Amino acid sequence: MSSDINLNRLGIFKVVASLGSFSKAALSLKQPKSRISRNITALEKEMGVSLIYRTTRQFQLTAAGVDLYQKVVPHLSALENVIKSVDRHENIVSGLIRMTVPNDVGIELMAAYSFEFQKLYPQCKIDLLVDNKTIDLVSEGVDVALRFGALRDSTLKLRKLGWVQLKLFISPNLLKLSPALYKISDLEKINYVSFKKFENKRNTLKLTNQRTDAHLKLVSTFSSDNFFVNKQMAILGSGFCVLPAFLAKKDIQNTDLVQIFKEWSTEKVPISLLMPQQKTIPLRLKLFIEFLELKLKDALV
């Protein structure tokens, strides 16, 4: 007897033996009678015994067939019930989702998105790690990460969301007090609230309007690596700043900031979702990722 018995063929044998007919089994399983017969023949070959007497007049199990049906089939039925139970469990959207996001997106967007997702799937738990540090997803047990910029870890699975460009913003009061801004180079006359990641050591900021580039040599008395801090400094009148547009929407509505030189922005920065490689993605994570893709593609523009 082979040690590799095909469970599907055992299931077919169970139906054939229960109904006492190849024809009835074929109707029940919605398969051709010839395929049913081939599977039984293959099972007999695997087991090294005959299971059914085949005559044109009657259907009868052999002694080995009776033994198999009485001793093995009940266990097979129990196994099928367990598998169905697991399938039902897998189709319930539940369990823990761990995600890491940068501070800016985490504070501005992810609370609302998490709340909305949990209204759809109340049995899901979300553990959100809000930090600008790049962490090892596998060792930290993180399911998905939102990342800006070029990615170095090629072992991770990547889903690109698109691109983000930083726009130029200033407080209305500072704009009134500043020299007139007619051309992009006039920004060199105004203090710059520096975001460290988007200029070089000589405080040169590269901007583009899709037709040409500008390299501004700026004066900066304040810098940070946090958009919220820089935005607040700009609102207070420290200088102009660069921000993703979604971070300035409310401030523009409240007239705390205005956008200047709207056709100009920083170079495009890629936005991606990263996941550890895995053969099967849990349903909760698959739905969460699809949900985030729809939300973030609209927000991060």
C-alpha positions in Angstrom: 0.0 0.0 0.0 1.2 3.5 -0.8 1.7 5.9 2.1 0.4 8.7 -0.1 -3.4 8.1 -0.2 -5.3 10.8 -2.1 -8.0 12.2 0.3 -10.1 13.4 -2.6 -10.3 9.9 -4.0 -11.3 8.6 -0.5 -14.1 11.2 -0.5 -15.3 9.9 -3.9 -15.2 6.3 -2.6 -17.3 7.4 0.3 -20.0 8.8 -2.0 -19.9 5.8 -4.3 -20.1 3.3 -1.4 -22.9 5.3 0.3 -25.1 5.6 -2.8 -24.2 2.1 -4.1 -23.8 3.2 -7.7 -21.2 4.9 -9.9 -24.0 6.6 -11.8 -25.6 8.1 -8.7 -22.2 9.2 -7.4 -21.5 10.9 -10.7 -24.8 12.8 -10.4 -24.2 13.7 -6.8 -20.6 14.9 -7.4 -21.5 16.5 -10.8 -18.7 14.7 -12.5 -18.6 12.3 -15.5 -19.1 8.7 -14.5 -15.8 7.8 -16.3 -13.9 10.2 -14.0 -15.5 8.6 -10.9 -14.4 5.2 -12.2 -10.9 6.4 -12.9 -10.6 7.8 -9.4 -11.7 4.6 -7.8 -9.3 2.6 -9.9 -6.5 4.9 -8.9 -7.4 4.6 -5.2 -7.4 0.8 -5.5 -3.9 1.0 -7.1 -2.7 3.2 -4.3 -4.0 0.8 -1.6 -3.1 -2.4 -3.5 -6.5 -4.0 -3.1 -9.8 -4.2 -4.9 -12.6 -2.2 -3.3 -15.6 -2.8 -5.5 -16.7 -5.8 -7.6 -17.5 -4.4 -11.0 -20.3 -6.3 -12.9 -22.9 -5.1 -15.3 -25.7 -6.4 -13.0 -24.8 -5.4 -9.5 -22.7 -3.1 -7.3 -20.9 -4.7 -4.4 -18.1 -3.8 -2.1 -15.3 -6.3 -1.6 -14.3 -7.2 2.0 -11.5 -4.6 1.8 -14.1 -2.1 0.5 -16.4 -2.8 3.4 -13.6 -2.6 5.9 -12.4 0.8 4.4 -16.0 2.2 4.4 -16.7 1.1 8.0 -13.3 2.1 9.6 -11.9 5.0 7.5 -14.9 6.9 6.1 -16.2 8.0 9.6 -12.8 9.6 10.2 -12.8 11.1 6.8 -16.2 12.7 7.5 -14.9 14.2 10.7 -11.8 15.5 8.9 -14.1 17.2 6.3 -16.1 18.8 9.1 -12.9 20.2 10.6 -11.7 21.6 7.2 -15.1 23.3 6.7 -14.9 24.8 10.2 -11.4 26.2 9.4 -12.7 27.6 6.1 -15.6 29.3 7.9 -13.2 30.7 10.5 -10.9 32.0 7.7 -13.8 33.8 6.0 -14.6 35.7 9.2 -12.7 39.0 9.1 -11.1 39.0 12.5 -7.7 39.1 14.3 -4.9 41.5 14.8 -3.3 43.8 12.2 0.0 45.5 13.0 1.0 48.5 10.9 3.7 51.1 11.0 3.3 54.5 9.5 5.3 57.8 9.6 4.2 60.4 12.2 2.6 62.7 9.7 0.3 60.2 8.0 -0.4 58.4 11.3 -1.5 61.5 13.1 -3.4 63.1 10.2 -5.1 60.1 8.6 -4.7 56.7 10.2 -7.0 57.3 13.2 -9.9 58.0 11.0 -9.1 55.2 8.6 -8.7 52.7 11.4 -12.0 53.7 12.9 -13.8 53.4 9.6 -12.2 50.0 8.8 -13.3 48.7 12.3 -16.8 49.8 11.7 -16.8 47.6 8.6 -15.0 44.7 10.4 -15.6 45.0 14.2 -13.8 41.8 15.0 -10.5 43.2 13.8 -7.9 44.7 16.1 -5.4 47.3 14.9 -2.1 48.0 16.5 -0.7 51.1 14.9 3.0 52.0 15.3 3.4 55.7 14.6 7.1 56.4 14.1 9.4 57.8 11.5 12.0 55.2 12.2 12.4 52.3 9.8 12.0 49.0 11.6 12.4 45.4 10.6 8.9 44.2 9.8 9.6 40.5 10.3 11.4 40.8 13.7 8.8 43.3 15.0 5.9 41.2 13.8 4.5 44.0 11.6 2.0 43.1 8.9 2.2 46.2 6.7 4.2 49.4 6.6 3.6 52.7 4.8 6.9 54.1 3.5 7.9 57.3 1.6 10.9 57.4 -0.7 13.2 54.8 -2.4 13.1 51.4 -0.7 16.2 49.3 0.0 14.9 46.0 1.4 14.3 43.7 -1.6 13.0 40.9 0.6 9.7 42.7 1.2 6.6 42.6 -0.9 5.8 46.1 -2.3 2.6 47.7 -3.5 3.0 51.1 -5.0 0.4 53.7 -4.2 1.7 56.5 -6.3 3.7 59.7 -5.7 3.6 62.7 -3.4 5.0 66.2 -4.1 5.6 68.8 -1.4 4.0 72.2 -2.1 5.0 75.6 -0.8 3.1 77.3 2.1 3.3 80.5 4.1 1.2 82.3 6.7 -0.9 85.2 5.3 0.6 87.6 7.7 4.2 86.8 6.7 3.2 87.0 3.1 2.0 90.6 3.6 5.2 91.6 5.4 7.5 89.9 2.9 9.0 91.3 -0.3 6.7 90.7 -3.3 6.9 87.2 -4.7 6.9 87.4 -8.5 9.2 84.6 -9.5 10.3 81.4 -7.7 13.8 82.8 -6.9 12.2 85.5 -4.8 11.8 82.9 -2.1 15.5 83.3 -1.4 14.5 86.6 0.3 12.3 84.8 2.9 13.4 82.6 5.8 12.8 78.9 5.1 11.5 76.5 7.7 13.7 73.7 6.6 12.6 70.0 6.2 15.9 68.2 6.5 15.2 65.4 4.0 14.5 67.6 1.0 17.6 69.8 0.8 21.3 69.3 0.8 23.8 70.5 3.4 24.2 73.9 1.7 20.5 74.6 2.2 19.7 74.3 -1.5 16.1 73.2 -2.2 15.3 71.7 -5.6 11.9 72.6 -7.0 10.3 71.8 -10.3 7.3 73.0 -12.3 7.4 70.1 -14.8 9.0 72.3 -17.4 12.1 73.5 -15.6 13.9 73.1 -12.3 15.0 75.7 -9.8 17.8 75.3 -7.2 17.1 77.8 -4.4 19.9 78.9 -2.0 17.8 79.5 1.1 18.4 81.1 4.4 17.1 78.9 7.3 17.1 79.6 11.0 15.0 76.6 11.9 14.9 73.0 10.7 13.3 69.7 11.7 12.4 66.3 10.3 8.7 66.6 11.2 6.1 68.2 9.0 3.8 69.1 11.8 6.5 71.0 13.7 7.5 72.8 10.5 3.8 73.6 9.7 3.3 75.1 13.1 6.5 77.3 12.7 5.2 78.5 9.3 1.8 79.3 10.8 3.5 81.3 13.5 5.3 83.3 10.8 8.9 81.9 11.1 9.1 81.4 7.3 7.7 79.5 4.4 7.7 75.6 4.4 7.1 72.6 2.2 4.4 70.2 3.0 2.3 67.4 1.4 -0.9 69.1 0.3 -3.1 66.9 2.5 -1.4 68.2 5.6 -2.3 71.8 4.8 -5.9 71.4 3.7 -7.5 72.4 7.1 -5.0 75.2 7.7 -5.8 76.7 4.3 -9.6 76.4 5.1 -8.9 78.2 8.4 -6.7 80.8 6.6 -3.7 79.9 8.8 -1.7 79.1 5.6 -1.8 80.0 1.9 -0.2 78.1 -0.9 2.3 80.1 -3.0 3.7 79.3 -6.5 1.1 76.5 -7.0 2.8 75.2 -10.1 6.0 74.5 -8.2 6.8 71.6 -5.9 9.5 69.3 -4.9 10.4 66.2 -7.0 8.0 63.3 -6.8 8.5 60.9 -3.9 7.2 57.4 -4.2 4.6 56.1 -1.6 4.4 52.3 -1.0 2.9 49.7 1.2 5.4 47.0 2.3 4.7 43.6 3.6 6.8 40.6 4.6 6.8 37.8 2.0 4.2 35.1 2.8 2.5 32.5 0.7 -1.0 33.2 1.9 -2.2 36.7 3.0 -4.9 36.5 5.8 -8.3 37.8 4.7 -8.3 40.6 7.3 -4.9 41.9 6.0 -5.9 41.6 2.3 -9.1 43.7 3.0 -7.2 46.2 5.1 -4.6 46.7 2.4 -7.2 47.1 -0.3 -9.0 49.6 2.0 -5.9 51.6 2.5 -5.0 51.7 -1.2 -8.3 53.3 -2.0 -8.1 55.8 0.9 -4.5 56.8 0.5 -4.5 57.2 -3.2 -7.1 59.9 -2.8 -5.5 61.6 0.2 -1.8 61.6 -0.7 -2.0 63.8 -3.8 
